[in-house]
Amino acid sequence: MSTLIVEVSRIDKVLPHPNADVLELAQIKGWQCVVPKGRYADGDRVVYIPIDSLLPVELSDRIGVTKYLSNGRVRCARLRGEPSFGVIMDLEDSTWAEGTDVRERYGITKYVPPIRPSAGDALPPHPLFVSYTDVENLRNFPGILVDGEPVVATEKVHGTNCRVGMIEGEWMAGSMEVRRQRPTDEQMASSTYWFPTTEPGVRALVENLSRTSRQVVLFGEVFGSKVQSLTYGAVGKLGFVAFDLLVDGKYLDADDFSDRCRAFGVATAPEVFRGTFSIGAIKAVSGGRTTFAGADHIREGVVVRPLKERTDPKVGRVILKYLGDEYLLSKRISDTDDV
């Protein structure tokens, strides 16, 4: 899950609103906010409150946005045809420096989707069966990936995060945070988290690597009509795509990962862009229709990573998501979450 960041930020640019004389478009970080005309200028320092923030009613009343929130939650909106993501608030103290974190000062917290009921199958954690990387939002960290850097972007699948693998010769499976008990053989194909181990390619890949490694964890997304509102054509059944692989504490580079999966017939998140990074190129592939055959719905977004693994002091491992505008603005898509 990405981090909630509510900080003092600088407006990059203010542009005219094409459909409203009294509104303008403020570009801030990687987002766009619709603002009153004349209120802000290029370079102004403000507090930027991103989507999926939960505001105390005292704060939302004071800045006049309560009626635009959903039970206190900042949502996306389309104002006179232009998308608006988040809330811009004037500085309370002009001495606040850019980057100052004001979450606690204002009591702002992060919205968490409803938790999917657990089957009561939790097991104690294993130190080598690690959780997946926290994938931050590229729009919140626009400077992490550098223009011209070789990257690959894959379609972000709207399902439930899953991990399967072998630790010191023992099969394990689980959700993002919880290791799950192995079901009976009869239940295996309908078990959200153990289902991927029924795929011959998944078993072969993991078992092959485990011959020489004590820690092999394959990360992916389980999807289908009983998982989330976007089904990717998996109606009445489960589907699985892999998106990352950890072997003895190291994530494989993008091409090594895809080559190994291809060799064993493991389905991976579809690649939608390969080339040199620019925010425009990533935005262009974040929307439109899903690339999954047999599915007729929008794309959630993309996940972008360098071709070669690297880290950054701000986010740790460099892998970022960019959600499409159409997905963010959709009122028909529902979310649930797992622990």
Buried (B, 14 or more C-beta within 10 A) or exposed (E): EBEBBBBBBBBBEBEEBEEBEEBBBBBBBBBBBBBEEEBBEEEBBBBBBBBBBBBEEEBBEEBEBBEEBEEBEBBBBEBEEBBBBBBBBEBEEEEBEEEBEBBEBBEBBBBEEEEBEEEEBBBEEBEBBBBBBEBBBBBBBBEBBEEEBEBBBBBBBBBBBBBBBBBEEEBBBBBBBBBBBBBEEEEBEEBBBBBBBBBEBBBBBBBBBBEEBEBBBBBBBBBBBBBBEBBBBBEEBBBBBBBBBBBEEEBBBBEBBBEBBEEBEBBBBBBBBEEEBBBEBBBEBBBEEBBBEEBEBBBBBBBBBBBEBEEBEEBEBBBBBBBBBBBBBBEEBEEEBBE
